[in-house]
Amino acid sequence: MKVIPKQKPYWKVRGWKLIEDGDTNWYYGYYRSGKSSMNGRIIEKTTLSSLSKKRIMVYLKNPPDWLKGHEKSRCMFEVGEEGWSRVHFHKNHPSTVGQAIMSVESFLKDEEPGND
């Protein structure tokens, strides 16, 4: 019999912290690009229509000026509390917290000035 070790979730590998609160999980950590890191928050909430389906909301805190002026800045909007901006995905909305972190980090790595 072959034993396959269980892999850690990506959010845990990246050093994110989890706070569980009823039907809502709050994740806090840093999105890391090639040059910098940005404070992040992800909220994972069980939907009422399906207890097995999770709604994932992705946030950046105090996005840098280069991101505010980027053509994709329309994919973000401020939620008004302490500098948090919500990230909106037009396509391929992440279905896991790990996918959300990877999507934001990939975008930051590709788009951050000086990452040619």
Buried (B, 14 or more C-beta within 10 A) or exposed (E): EEEEEEEEBBBBEBEBEBEEEEEBBBBBBBBBBEEEEBBBBBBBBBEEEEEEEBEBBBBBBEBBEEBEEBEEEEBBEEEEEEEBBBBEBEEEEBEBBBBBBBBBBEBBBEBBEEEE
